[in-house]
Amino acid sequence: MRPDADCRDCSAGQNCCLCYRDKSVSGDLVLLGRLARLHRATLSLLGFKSTTRRIGEIELTAEEAQKLGQIAAGSSRQYTFPSRIERMFQNYVRESSRAARISLVLMTAVVYLTIPLWVSVLGIPKQSQELMTIASLGLIVPLFAAVTFVQVRYLASDFAEWLLIAALVFEAVFVEIVRQQAEQLGYSVEPSISVLVPVAVIAMARLRVSLNFLFIAIYFLILASEPFWWGKGSEIDGVVAWTINLMLLALLLLGAFLQKIPLQNPRQVRLRNIFNVALIALYFWVLIYEAMRWPDEVRTRGPTGWLLEVLLLTIVMMAAIWSKLSSRRQWAANVLLQLMAYRDSLTGLPNRRAFEDHYERVTRALARSEKKQLVLAVLDLDHFKKLNDDYGHDYGDGALAEIALTLAQFARRSLDMSARLGGEEFALLLYDCDAENARARLAELVQAIAEMKIENRNADRGVLTCSIGAAVVGPNESFGTAYRTADEMLYQVKNAGRNNFALAG
């Protein structure tokens, strides 16, 4: 049934509880109901494509739940979640990384704050000591103090993440400047000390893998550009090298930006991945070109120094990637466990716990609206125990699953909900639905279940039928009170012959 042009609410653009119905049951859902006759285990592996799975305040579609299951089981080639779930995961990572990121920036600030205490011990030339002290206390420490504040107050924002990256890039540049100045003054500093910055970023900042690669790429660009800061090459060579490196940096930032764009089309995702691979290949080609074009200028480290940094960053990066994959699998498994706590494993409908939680939220919303009404209906399948005894439990499980498919079509609006309370008992919550529309809707539900023609030779009509008791719920009325009222109406229907409904209020 589609929205009715003659209905006042539908014509006003609203979704009334009587007329509003989403798309009809898809072929996949019908197939699911038929497979349910065969075995409960088959049903537990399949989901509803047109229903929504709620985890407390979180909702997952079946496609999202299926992807989570594949990642949790390690059977997926891609470990990226659907865009909405990916945002949830990144928020989780940021929250769980709060202590590590704050520790990283605080540790950095403390190191530079105490520079006057340890630079003289290392025998660093006085001129370099002055540069380090002034720059550290005047720039580095205030910068990382600001980063700490932003990490504490605005951890969930992209700005906090990018500010952290920018501050650490600035630190990497500062370390190289100080090292080069000390070299010019005759004080030898181990070049590989600079690699501590990207290692700390990968190990403690817990950034996305793409951002880790971006930081490493920027780090090597800093090293490649370093000789031209000090005029070791000709002026023309310096301009050319800077132009190449700045263009490459722009491409790297473009790649990082493209990674943040949510894409649903698999073809678009593949094209973006191909672009990123091409970008990485271009990056290394440019670095090799610079090394061949200006071999003397870019020789800031010996062969063993470069090998050490590349191997160290490779090992740390591989460890970070495996940690990320493990974290994604564990998070997906935890979400699915939460999902199971709120779902009925046989039918896929919300269970009693989820239904009661949703009821409490809806009644609170109802209390803020004087014109809206709520209807709670309790549905019980007639002679279901005999059906189980005569046809077997597999047949009974299949019947429950098919009933759930039908019931789900009567709770299609965002605040409606259908659930399995236990055994052969189901529940239906209709938001913003008055008594008149509720009677029409419940009569349609009783008829729809009878017309499914699920064989039950113990029933009067030879098919499985249902009895429904319902109550109009007032503001702030507890679930227990509303349920007892609906249950009383249900027993009135059963005593009157079943296959009908009764509404209180």
C-alpha positions, 0 to 999 in steps of 0.5 A: 500500500502506498500513501493515499492521495485522499488521506489528509496526513499523506496529502500534507506530506506526512506519514500516517500510520494507516497509509504509510508503507515502504517498498513491498517485501523484496524477493530476497526477503521472501527467499529468506522466509522460505529458507527459514522452514529448513533450519534455524542455522540458515536463518541466523546467517541471513538478514533483512535488506529492508529492515534496520538493526538497532544497537541502543542508539545505533542503527545498522542496515543489513548490508552494513551488518553483513560487511561487519561480519565479513571483516570480523571473520577476516573473509573480506578483501577490503577492511574499509567499512561502509561510509557511515560505519567508517565514521563511527569507527574513526570516532571510536579510534580517536576516543580510544587514542585520546590518552596516547595522542595527549601523551605524545604531544605532552612528551614532546612539549616537555622535551623541548621545555627542558632543552636548556637543561640538557643541550649543554650536556650534549656539547652542542655549540653555543650558537645552536643552543641559542637557536634551539632554546629560543625556537623551542620555548618561543615556538615548539612549546606553545604550539604543542601546548595548543595542540594538547588543548585541542586534543583534550577539548575537540578530539572528535574533530578533523581539525584536531587530527590535522593540527596534530599532523601539522605540529609534528611536521613542523617538529620534523622540519625544526629537527633537520634545521637544528641538525644542519646548523650544528653540522655547519658549526662542526658538531656532528649529529646522527642524521637518523635521529630525525626518524624518531618523529615519524616513528612516534607518529606511527606508534602513538598518534594512531592515525589512519593508514593513509595519513601515516603514509602521507606523513612519511611521504612529507618526511622524505620530502623534507629530507629531499628538499633539505640541501636546497635550504642551505644553498648546496645546489645552484639557484636554478637547481634550487628553484626546480627542486622546490617546485617539484617537491611542492607540486608533489606535496600538493598531489599527496594532500589531494590523495589524502583529501580524496581518501576522506570522500565517502564513496558507495560505488565499487567502481569509484572506490577502485578508481580511487585506489588506482589513483593512490597507487599511481600517486605513490609510484609517482612519488618514489619516481620523483625521489629517485629522479632527484637523487640521480639529478642532484646526487651530491646535493641530496646525499644528506645521509650515507647509504646505511643511514637511508637503509636504516630509516627505510627499514625502520619505517617499513617495520613500524608501518607494517606493525601499524597496519596489522594493528589497524586490521586487528583493531577493525576486526575486533571492533566489528566483532564487538559491534556484532555482539552488541547487535546480537544482544538487541536482536532475536537470532531466529527472526532477525527482529528486535528482541524484548530488550531492544523493544523496551528501550525503544518504547522508553525513548518514544514515550519520552518524545510523546510526552513533549507532543500533546497531539501525538498518540502511541499504540502498543500491540501484542500479537500471539500466534493461535495454536502454535504449540500444536503446530510445533508438535504436529509439524516439528520445530523446524517448520515452526521456526520457519513459520515464525520467520515468515510472520516476522517478515510480514510484521516488519512491513507494518513498522516501516516509519522511523519511530515504529517498531516490531519485535519478538518478545519470546516464543510465539509472542510478538509486539508492534509499536505504532507512533503518532497513530490514533485509535481509528487508524490503529483499528484499521491497521491491526485488522489489516495485519490479522488478515495479512497473516491469515492470507499467508496460508501457513498450513496448521491443521489444528486451526479452525481455518486450516492455516496459521492465524493470530490474535492481537491485543492493543492499547493506546498509550498515554504520555509517560505510561510505563511499558509494564502498564501498557503491556498489561493492558494490551495483554488483557485485550489479547486474552479477550480476543482468545476467549472470543475465538481468536483470529481477531484483535481488540483495542483498549482506548 
